[in-house]
């Protein structure tokens, strides 16, 4: 009888140990916490900086000319060729800005003194430095229309006298993507160049050439720096 009781105790201990071992095998530690990975930052599909070069044909409006307070009539400035360049920056996919320097080569200026009837002739060349801001429509697709405005200064030279004055511009145009960052640009610019003057010499009094405006037809290229 004692052996029987001993066998029951041993069997019970073995069964309890087996159950504990089975429970231990079923138990698993919880998985470690997952650290969230920050989302990738979107990279703009545009290059920040660009270079530009332009040529233009400037058609001047008739200026206001005077000599010692006497107004002129039949004022005229011949058309002129312009050459320039600059560098710019894309602030977003639609907004960009650039700084340009353009030189308009020498053109003849003439007018008739309304008091003496004398026809006075001189020449004028001008360099404009402008800071410009543009809005590109359509997200810089293959063909991108744009509008722009600029403000800066002009250096107007008549040969005998030179002066610096305010310059301003309004632009409209369209750019065409050619290949790998090269764009062809064609547009119109209305340009204000301020005033110019000649120096007096001998019996000839100084000549004032005020409110010089030009309508410019421009073509050029832009190169986006990667």
C-alpha positions in Angstrom: 0.0 0.0 0.0 2.9 2.4 0.8 4.5 1.7 -2.5 1.2 2.4 -4.2 0.9 5.8 -2.5 4.5 6.6 -3.4 3.9 5.8 -7.0 0.8 8.1 -7.1 2.9 11.0 -5.7 5.6 10.4 -8.2 3.1 10.3 -11.1 1.4 13.5 -9.9 4.8 15.3 -9.7 5.7 14.1 -13.2 2.3 15.3 -14.6 2.6 18.6 -12.9 6.2 19.1 -14.3 5.0 18.2 -17.8 2.2 20.7 -17.6 4.5 23.4 -16.4 7.0 22.6 -19.2 4.2 22.8 -21.8 3.0 26.2 -20.4 6.6 27.5 -20.5 7.0 26.4 -24.2 3.7 28.2 -25.1 4.7 31.4 -23.4 6.5 34.0 -25.7 7.8 37.4 -24.8 6.0 40.3 -26.5 7.8 41.7 -29.7 10.0 44.7 -29.2 8.3 48.1 -30.0 8.6 49.2 -33.6 10.4 52.5 -34.0 8.5 54.6 -36.7 10.7 55.6 -39.6 10.2 59.2 -40.7 8.7 59.7 -44.2 11.2 60.6 -46.9 11.5 64.3 -47.6 10.3 65.1 -51.1 13.0 66.5 -53.3 11.9 69.3 -55.6 12.2 68.4 -59.3 14.0 71.7 -60.2 17.5 72.9 -60.1 18.0 75.9 -57.8 20.4 78.0 -59.8 20.6 79.0 -63.5 22.5 81.1 -65.9 21.1 83.1 -68.8 22.2 84.9 -71.9 19.9 87.2 -74.0 19.9 89.3 -77.2 17.2 91.9 -77.9 16.1 94.5 -80.4 15.1 97.7 -78.6 12.5 100.0 -80.2 12.5 103.3 -78.3 9.5 105.6 -77.8 10.0 109.3 -78.6 11.6 110.9 -75.5 11.0 114.4 -74.1 13.9 116.6 -75.2 14.7 120.1 -74.1 17.6 122.6 -74.1 17.8 125.4 -71.5 14.1 124.8 -70.8 13.0 125.0 -74.4 11.0 122.0 -75.5 11.8 120.1 -78.7 9.6 118.7 -81.4 10.1 115.7 -83.7 12.1 113.8 -81.1 13.4 110.4 -82.1 15.7 107.6 -81.0 16.8 105.0 -83.4 16.3 101.3 -82.6 19.2 99.6 -81.0 20.7 96.1 -80.5 21.0 94.8 -77.0 23.2 92.0 -75.4 23.1 90.8 -71.9 23.2 88.0 -69.3 22.7 87.1 -65.7 22.1 84.5 -63.1 19.0 83.3 -61.3 17.4 81.1 -58.6 14.3 79.0 -58.5 12.5 79.7 -55.2 9.8 77.1 -56.1 8.4 75.3 -59.1 6.6 78.5 -60.2 8.6 81.4 -58.7 12.1 82.4 -59.7 14.2 85.5 -59.7 17.4 86.7 -61.4 19.8 89.6 -61.7 20.5 90.7 -65.3 22.9 93.2 -67.0 22.0 94.3 -70.5 23.8 96.8 -72.7 22.0 98.7 -75.5 24.5 99.7 -78.1 24.7 103.3 -79.4 21.7 104.7 -81.3 21.2 108.2 -82.8 19.0 110.7 -81.0 17.6 113.8 -82.6 15.0 116.6 -82.2 14.2 120.1 -83.3 14.5 123.1 -81.0 11.0 124.6 -81.1 12.4 128.1 -80.5 15.4 128.3 -82.8 14.3 125.6 -85.3 17.8 124.0 -85.1 17.9 120.2 -85.4 20.1 118.8 -82.6 21.7 115.3 -82.9 23.5 113.2 -80.4 23.8 109.5 -79.5 22.8 107.3 -76.6 23.9 104.0 -75.2 22.6 102.5 -72.1 23.3 99.7 -69.6 20.6 98.4 -67.3 21.1 96.3 -64.1 17.9 94.8 -62.9 16.7 92.5 -60.1 13.8 90.5 -61.6 11.0 88.3 -60.2 9.0 85.9 -62.4 5.9 83.6 -62.1 6.1 80.5 -64.3 2.7 79.1 -65.3 2.1 75.4 -65.7 4.7 74.0 -63.3 7.6 74.3 -65.7 6.3 71.9 -68.4 7.9 71.6 -71.8 6.3 74.9 -72.7 6.1 77.4 -69.8 4.5 80.9 -70.1 5.7 83.5 -67.6 5.2 87.0 -66.4 7.8 89.2 -64.6 8.8 92.5 -63.3 12.2 94.1 -62.5 13.7 97.1 -60.7 17.2 98.5 -60.8 19.3 101.2 -62.3 20.6 102.4 -65.7 23.8 103.9 -66.9 23.0 106.2 -69.8 25.9 107.6 -71.9 25.6 110.3 -74.6 29.3 110.4 -75.3 29.9 113.7 -73.7 28.0 113.0 -70.4 26.9 109.9 -68.5 24.5 109.5 -65.6 22.9 106.9 -63.5 19.1 106.7 -63.1 16.2 104.4 -62.0 15.3 101.6 -64.3 12.3 99.3 -64.3 10.8 96.6 -66.4 7.7 94.4 -67.1 8.1 91.1 -69.0 6.0 88.5 -70.6 7.2 85.4 -72.5 7.5 81.7 -72.9 10.3 79.2 -72.3 10.8 75.9 -74.1 12.7 73.0 -72.6 15.3 71.8 -75.1 17.5 69.2 -73.4 18.8 68.4 -69.9 18.5 71.8 -68.3 18.7 73.9 -71.4 15.8 76.2 -72.1 15.1 78.6 -75.0 13.4 81.8 -73.9 11.5 84.2 -76.1 9.6 87.3 -74.7 8.7 90.9 -74.6 10.0 93.5 -72.2 8.8 97.1 -71.5 11.8 98.9 -70.2 12.1 102.3 -68.5 15.7 103.7 -68.6 15.2 107.1 -66.9 16.9 110.3 -68.2 20.1 111.2 -70.1 21.8 114.4 -70.9 24.7 115.9 -72.9 27.3 118.3 -71.5 27.3 121.9 -72.8 30.2 122.9 -75.0 31.0 126.4 -76.2 27.8 128.0 -77.6 25.9 124.7 -77.5 23.9 124.3 -74.3 23.4 121.0 -72.6 20.6 118.8 -74.0 18.2 116.9 -71.7 16.7 113.6 -72.9 14.0 112.6 -70.5 11.8 109.6 -70.0 13.5 107.0 -72.2 11.3 104.0 -72.8 12.0 100.9 -74.9 9.9 98.0 -76.2 12.2 95.0 -76.4 11.9 91.7 -78.3 14.2 89.3 -76.6 15.4 85.8 -77.2 18.0 83.8 -75.2 18.9 80.6 -73.4 18.8 79.5 -69.8 21.0 76.8 -68.3 19.9 75.1 -65.1 22.9 74.2 -62.8 22.5 70.7 -61.3 
